[in-house]
Amino acid sequence: MFAQKLYCLNKRLPRGGVYLSGVVEKFKAVIPDDGILKRLNANEGASCMRIKRFTYSEIVFD
């Protein structure tokens, strides 16, 4: 549907996934092992997106 890039701010791999922060939007997200990106936003609640491609430097999902 759409593509957005998130860049990893923390190279460590904590249990459950990689912590990221959006480039345009200032939100933090956790990527669990199942490949579902759970967006953490108090205003909009939690939304999920399927990971399409993952590298240590960026994430592309649709």
C-alpha positions as CSV (number, residue, x, y, z in Angstrom):
1,M,0.0,0.0,0.0
2,F,2.7,2.5,1.0
3,A,6.4,2.4,1.8
4,Q,8.1,4.2,4.6
5,K,11.7,4.1,5.9
6,L,12.6,3.9,9.5
7,Y,16.2,4.2,10.5
8,C,17.6,2.3,13.5
9,L,18.8,4.6,16.3
10,N,20.0,1.7,18.5
11,K,22.2,-1.0,17.0
12,R,21.6,-3.3,20.0
13,L,19.0,-6.0,19.5
14,P,16.9,-6.1,22.7
15,R,14.7,-9.0,23.3
16,G,11.6,-8.9,21.1
17,G,13.0,-6.7,18.3
18,V,14.8,-3.6,17.3
19,Y,13.9,-0.2,18.6
20,L,13.4,2.4,15.9
21,S,12.4,6.0,15.5
22,G,10.7,7.5,12.5
23,V,12.5,9.9,10.2
24,V,9.6,12.2,9.5
25,E,7.2,11.2,12.3
26,K,8.7,11.2,15.8
27,F,7.4,7.9,17.1
28,K,9.2,4.9,18.5
29,A,8.3,1.3,17.4
30,V,9.3,-2.2,18.4
31,I,9.8,-4.9,15.8
32,P,9.1,-8.3,17.3
33,D,10.4,-11.5,15.9
34,D,7.1,-12.3,14.0
35,G,7.8,-9.4,11.6
36,I,4.9,-7.2,12.7
37,L,5.7,-3.6,13.3
38,K,3.7,-2.3,16.3
39,R,3.5,1.4,16.1
40,L,3.4,3.0,19.5
41,N,1.5,6.3,19.5
42,A,-0.6,7.4,22.4
43,N,-2.8,9.6,20.2
44,E,-3.7,7.0,17.6
45,G,-3.2,3.8,19.6
46,A,-1.3,0.8,18.3
47,S,-1.3,-0.1,14.7
48,C,0.5,-2.9,13.0
49,M,2.3,-3.2,9.7
50,R,4.0,-6.2,8.0
51,I,7.8,-5.9,7.6
52,K,8.8,-6.2,3.9
53,R,12.5,-5.9,4.1
54,F,14.9,-5.4,7.0
55,T,18.5,-4.4,7.3
56,Y,20.5,-3.0,10.2
57,S,20.4,0.5,8.7
58,E,16.8,0.8,7.5
59,I,13.4,-0.9,7.4
60,V,11.0,-0.9,4.5
61,F,7.4,-2.1,5.1
62,D,4.1,-2.0,3.3
